[in-house]
Amino acid sequence: MAAPKPTLPTLPSKDSLSVSRALGASAALASLLARVRESEARLAAVRGLIAPELAATVRAGPLDDKRWLLLVEHAAAAAKLRQCVPQIEAALLARGFTGPEVRIKVRPRSR
């Protein structure tokens, strides 16, 4: 008996939603998208406070009601960035961002 032939993925139809439209169509996904955008906006607002060589290692992380995470590539960058947290929080407040505390976390490495 011959093995079944593998099927090729089908191309999206004209009726398929764009990612942004799909995210907007669901309240939960729209909320997630808003938090991602706010996290990116927060990082953009404070990036100038971070030394350029350190800023290259920083990524905007999850934002929730309790904390906003800044993700860094290694422990040394995390230690240095933790020293800047009071200035980062003050700058966010000055730019109208109220809310959760800033936390620093080392990003897990991709495998």
C-alpha positions in Angstrom: 0.0 0.0 0.0 1.5 3.4 -1.0 1.9 6.1 1.5 -0.5 9.1 1.1 1.0 12.0 -0.7 1.7 15.0 1.5 -0.6 18.0 0.9 0.8 21.4 0.2 -0.4 24.3 2.3 -3.1 26.3 0.7 -2.7 30.0 0.0 -4.9 32.4 1.9 -8.2 33.2 0.2 -9.3 36.6 -0.7 -11.6 36.4 2.3 -8.9 35.8 4.8 -8.3 38.5 7.4 -5.1 40.4 7.8 -3.4 39.9 11.1 -4.2 43.4 12.3 -7.9 43.0 11.3 -8.0 39.6 13.1 -6.5 41.1 16.2 -9.0 43.9 16.2 -11.9 41.5 15.7 -11.3 39.9 19.1 -11.5 41.9 22.3 -8.9 39.7 24.0 -6.5 40.0 21.1 -7.1 43.7 20.7 -6.2 44.2 24.4 -3.0 42.2 23.9 -2.1 44.2 20.8 -2.7 47.5 22.8 -0.4 46.3 25.6 2.3 45.3 23.1 2.1 48.8 21.5 2.2 50.5 24.9 5.3 48.5 25.9 7.0 49.5 22.7 6.0 53.1 23.2 7.4 53.1 26.8 10.7 51.7 25.5 10.9 54.4 22.8 10.2 57.1 25.4 13.2 56.0 27.6 15.7 54.6 25.1 17.6 57.9 25.2 18.3 57.4 28.9 20.1 54.1 28.3 23.7 54.1 27.1 23.8 53.1 23.4 25.9 49.9 23.9 23.4 48.8 26.6 20.3 50.0 24.6 21.3 47.6 21.8 20.6 44.7 24.2 17.2 45.9 25.5 13.8 44.8 24.2 10.4 45.8 25.3 8.8 43.0 27.2 5.3 42.1 28.6 3.2 44.8 30.2 0.5 44.0 32.7 -1.2 45.6 35.7 1.7 44.7 38.1 4.9 45.3 36.0 6.5 46.2 32.8 9.4 44.0 31.8 12.5 45.1 30.0 14.2 42.1 28.5 18.0 42.1 28.1 20.4 39.6 26.6 22.7 38.9 29.5 23.1 39.2 33.3 25.7 42.0 33.1 23.3 44.2 31.0 20.5 43.4 33.5 22.6 44.5 36.5 23.6 47.7 34.8 20.0 48.5 33.7 18.7 47.8 37.2 20.7 50.8 38.3 18.8 53.0 35.9 15.3 51.9 36.9 14.6 55.0 39.1 15.5 57.3 36.2 13.5 55.2 33.8 10.4 55.3 36.0 10.8 59.1 36.6 11.1 59.6 32.8 8.0 57.5 32.1 6.0 59.5 34.7 7.2 62.8 33.2 6.0 61.6 29.7 2.6 60.6 31.0 3.0 56.9 31.4 1.5 55.9 34.7 1.3 52.4 36.0 3.3 49.4 36.9 6.8 49.2 38.2 9.7 48.5 35.8 11.4 45.2 36.1 14.4 43.8 34.3 14.7 40.2 33.1 17.3 38.3 31.2 15.8 36.9 28.0 16.0 33.2 27.6 18.3 32.2 24.8 16.7 30.6 21.7 17.6 27.1 21.0 
